[in-house]
Amino acid sequence: MEKTIFSEVLHEGRSFSFKRDEVELPNGKKTFRDIVDHPGAVAIIPVLSDGRIVLVRQYRYAVRKSLLELPAGTLEEGESPVDCARRELREETSYDAGTMKKLLQCYMAPGYSSELIHVFLAGDLRKTDAQAEIDENIEVEPLELKDILRLIDENTIEDAKTICGIFALLRTTRRVDGSL
């Protein structure tokens, strides 16, 4: 196990901070670790009454392109993952969920980030008049599971949380034929 000797916050951002830690390795040598310190996040698999899954398309500046992905967002201070999932679902898709079931949690990029994402299955969806946040330009795209699987196979869906979430859904439903 590595032992932290010193930790310095290099930048405090809106959603996370960037820090550099000096650590001592088990062999006694010292080195540095650059870390994105993240409060955690959620991703939601919203399933419509007809079985289609609501995905969102939005431009992601870091990769300079639009990605098709599950609705998701960052936990606010003191917010529970399920409350965050309900809020983000409403903000990004204008749906409220009657049911919300946690499928899994996983680290997104543990080599450099502390972000733990909680993935929820949302059902009994009802349309609301909620609006996306001012800095988000989101298109809602409901798709059948078999089409989502094809887009993953074709590398059209490249977002890790979406791929993990869909595979967790398949594991949970025990169906591999592309239906729910």
QUIFENBEL-V661845 format. One record per run of one state. SS is the DSSP state (hx for helix, st for strand, lp for the rest). FROM is the first residue (numbers start at 1). TO is the last residue. Records with the same first field share a line. If there is no record, write none. Layout:
SS->FROM-TO / FROM-TO
//
This chain:
lp->1-2 / 13-15 / 25-29 / 39-40 / 48-52 / 64-64 / 75-80 / 94-94 / 108-112 / 114-115 / 128-137 / 144-144 / 154-159 / 174-180
st->3-12 / 16-24 / 30-38 / 41-47 / 53-60 / 65-74 / 95-107 / 113-113 / 116-127 / 138-143
hx->61-63 / 81-93 / 145-153 / 160-173
//
